[in-house]
Amino acid sequence: MEESVRPSYTVSQPPPHIDLQAIPRPAKRDDQPDDAGGPAAKAWPAAWEARYRAWVIGSDVFITLLVIAISAFVIDRVAPHDMHAFGTILAVFVSLPASRAWSPRVLGEGAEEYRTLGRGFITAAVLVALGGLLFGALEVQVWVFVVVPAIALVAFPQRYLLRQVLHRKRARGLCLLPVMAAGSPETVADLIARTRSEAHVGWRVEAACTFSGHGEDRDSGEIDGVPVVGRLDELSRHVRRGGYRVVAITADQYWTPKRLQRLAWDMEGTGAEMVVAPVLMEVAGPRLNVTGVLGMPLLRVTAPMFTGGRRVVKEIVDRAGSAFLLTLLSPLLLAIAVAIKLNDRGPVIYRQRRVGRDGATFTMFKFRTMVTNADEIRKTLEKENEGAGPLFKMKRDPRITRVGGFLRRYSLDEVPQLFNVLSGKMSLVGPRPPLPEETAQYAPDARRRLLVKPGLTGLWQVSGRSDLTWAESIRLDLRYVEDWSLALDLVILWKTFRAVMGGQGAY
């Protein structure tokens, strides 16, 4: 057995020569020259990033001290000058950076920022509890179960408000990260379009590299107004010279694991972050896990769950939530019903057959927003259809009544669907409930929308509503079906409230 692991050379022979220069090495210095002979441009954080991070840290410090001061005023066992207060402050200020809650990589990133913030406060509570046990402090319970949670309850909305300020600036073209896109012209164009339509992400594609070094055709040196600066095999040189903060790798046959690894090595020391777009499927975080098998990093994709304990919880939340909302909104429902009746003396509720889970049809309820003979008039308006795919939509539909226009603007006509949720035919969150004639035109992939209950709201509602194309609507619904989670439902419900209040995309 030992013979098999001995070196092939004898003691009298020198060991074989190893060329150390041939071993791939990351960049050691920020001023390492690029291929053109000039110094590499490191992507230093912009001034706005430092200011925003300072605002976040300062706000966390302020609310921590403020909550402790208020707690001392209203709770007899809390004193702002004792060791418990000092220990709590120390635990919070150690836990938040340790949990990356102050990392520039997560600030302004939505769900990831909230996850790190929640992790930080849980860690802080654990540290306070351990400190109390270690030093025999009997009064530590109020700090663990009252003070630290109170700080967290204030910190989350504070982060949300700061993000809204950042999003408004990004909508005006400010506070954006410079991005280099690399891939096929088609996928680069898709990335450019998405970054422009979703400015809150904070990316601005400033340059691109393609396999040929050309744009969408050989005579073009740009893609949607973004200059193509070189070929994919020249990407690392352009990154080192350009000072980009993000290098977005989009789908192209050029990319292999070895080339991506080499690119990652070449980018070390530049300060740029490399992100790789999924090329095989559109699957979101909860179902993706990186595991090591046979020495290789593999992306494990778990199957979507359409039954089980989490679905039971969703069912309970749907029934309880719809009952609560119907009780809370009953005065509003009555007022809307009276307004519709006074407008034209027609029926208040509009009933329509829709398709639910597994293709079963049901009667969906809505407040009537059109004239009573709307279906007959529609036949004369088919040529003016502005809807996507098989949907019929018009921005200035002559069939909509005066009261109906107001109801549609704020989606109040959808409120009676809470009765469908209460009866189990719909869910609070899910794909858009389709018409039978729509499902008859579904391609096989679109039929996956019918694996779950349709929803009162969904990703389509918070991503543009009636302004979406048919393909975008299908893509969002399929994404929800594949990647559903309770956390995603809560995010969609919150975004629905904002979208409805803004009245955008509703007609």
Buried (B, 14 or more C-beta within 10 A) or exposed (E): EEEEEEEEEEEEEEEEEEEEEEEEEEBEEEEBEBEEEEEBBBBEEBEEBEEBBEBBBEBBBEBBBEBBEBBBEEBEBBBBEEEBBEBBBBBBBBBBBBBBBBBBEBBBBBEBBBBBBBBBBBBBBBBBBEBBEEEEBEEBEBBBEBBBBBBBEBBEEBBEEBBEEBBEBBEEEEBBBBBBBBBBBBBBBBBBEEBEEEBBBBBBBBBBBBBEBBBBEEEEEBBBEBEBBBBBEBBBBBBBBBBBBBBBBBBBEBBEEEBEEEBBBBBBBBBBBBEBBEEEEEBBEBBBEEEEEEEEEEEEBEEBEEEEEEBEEBEEBBBEBBEEBBEEBEEEBEEBBEBBBEEBEBEBEBEEEBBBBEEEEBEBBBBBBBBBEBEEEBEEBEEEEEEBEBBBEBEEBEBBBEBBBBBBBBBBBBBBBBBBBBEBBBBBBBBBBBBEEBBEEBEEEBEBBBBBBBBBBBBBBBBBBBBBEBEBBBBBBBBBBBBBBEEBBEBBBEBBEEBBEEBEBBB
